[in-house]
Amino acid sequence: MSRALDSIHGKGAVSARLRPAAAAGGPSGQAAGPFDIAPDTEREHGVAGVLVTGLLVIYPAFATVAAIVVGLSLSGGGA
C-alpha cells in the first residue's frame, strides 16, 4: 500500500512534464468542439435560408401568439 501512496505523492515516481502552450498548435489547428462555434464556411442565401429562418424564428412566434389568443378566448378572458 505504501508503494501506491508513494507514486501518488511523487516519491520515487517518474515526473511527467507538460508540453509548452506554444506547441499545442493553437485553436486554428483544432476541430471545433460541441460548444465551440464552427467557422462559417458556407452561407445560405436565397429560398433555403428564408425557409430555415421562417421555421426557426417566425413560426414559433406566431404559434405562441396563437396559443395565447386561443387560451384567452377559451377561458373567457377576452370578453
Contacts in CASP RR format, 6 or more apart in sequence:
PFRMAT RR
TARGET T0000
AUTHOR 0000-0000-0000
METHOD contacts of the structure
MODEL  1
MSRALDSIHGKGAVSARLRPAAAAGGPSGQAAGPFDIAPDTEREHGVAGV
LVTGLLVIYPAFATVAAIVVGLSLSGGGA
6 12 0 8 1.000
6 13 0 8 1.000
7 13 0 8 1.000
32 38 0 8 1.000
32 39 0 8 1.000
44 52 0 8 1.000
72 78 0 8 1.000
END
